Each structure stands twice: as C-alpha cells, then as structure tokens.
Amino acid sequence: MAIYMYVGRHVDPWYINEIFKVQDLGQINRNISEEEMFANAADSAYLTALVTIIEQIRYQRCPFMEIIYLFEGEITSEQML
C-alpha cells in the first residue's frame, strides 16, 4: 500500500516551492524525505493540512504507507496510473 501524490504539469509554482522546496518541476528531488518535506509544517497552513490528511489516511489504512510521487508527462509515473 502507498499514498500517491499526483503532480500536474501546470501546478502553481507556489505549491512546488511549498512542498518540494524548489522553484519548478524540473528541480524536484524525487527522493525527498518526509522529514525534509514537512520540516516547516508548523509555519505553513498548507503543509499542516497536508500532513493531517496523510496522517488520517495512514490511521485509517496502514501506518507505514510511503508517499509515491507521480508527475504528469513522466512515462514511469503515468504507467503506474
């Protein structure tokens, strides 16, 4: 089991910066850890909400579900859909 986070090609750059800490889709580190991703969650209402959603999914399903990132236009990501 996993949690899939789909990132569209036309996503607002603000979200990319908020979640992945980079300026555009091409700079995303696909191996970013959850600790790095949510390091400043206390300072961001968006990240706090995202953490809450992920924790709720894990609570209801399986506590050890990893997050897998899927990117629009990337062949390996689209094959997983």
N, C-alpha and C positions, 0 to 999 in steps of 0.2 A: 504494500500500500504506500501511496505517496500523495502529496499535495502538489498539484500542478499549477504554476503561475504562468499564465499566457501573457506575453508582452507584445502588443501590436506594433507594427512598423511606424504608425503615426501617433504614438503615445506622446502626451505632453512631456517635454524635457524636464519639467519640474518633478514629475514622478520618478523619472530615471535618476535624477540627482538625489531625490529623497531616499529612494530605496537602494540604489546601487552605488551612490556617491561618485558618479561620473556625469559628464555633460551630454553624451549622446550614446546611442545604441551600440555603436562600434567599439566603444571603450569598456563595455561591461565585462567584468571578470566573472566568468561562469562558475568559478569555484569559490565565490564569496561565501563566507560562513555566516550563519545566522547571527552570531555574536557581532560581527562587523556590520552586518546589515541593520541590526536593531540597536546599535551602540548608543545612539542618541534618541531613542524612542521616547524618553521622558520629556524631551524638548519639542516633540512633533506630535500633534494631534493625529495626523495621518498614520504615522508609524505605530502609535499607540493603538489605534483602531485596527490596523492590520495584524499586529501581534495578538490582540484579543480574539480576532476571527480565527487565526491559526491555532491558538491555544484551545478555543472552543471545538474546532474540528478534531484536534488531537484528543481532547477529553471525551468526545462522543464516539470516536472511531478507534484510534490506536495512538498511544502516547509517543511512539517513536517514528512517526511518519516524517520522512525527509521532504524538503521542498525541491521540486524539479522545475527549472525554468524553461519555458518554451518560447521561442522567438519566431514571429511571423516572417516568412520568407526563408527560413533556415531549413534545409531539407531534413536533417535529423530530427528537428523539433516537430515538423509537420508530419513526419512518418509516425510519430508517437500518438498523434491525434486519432 
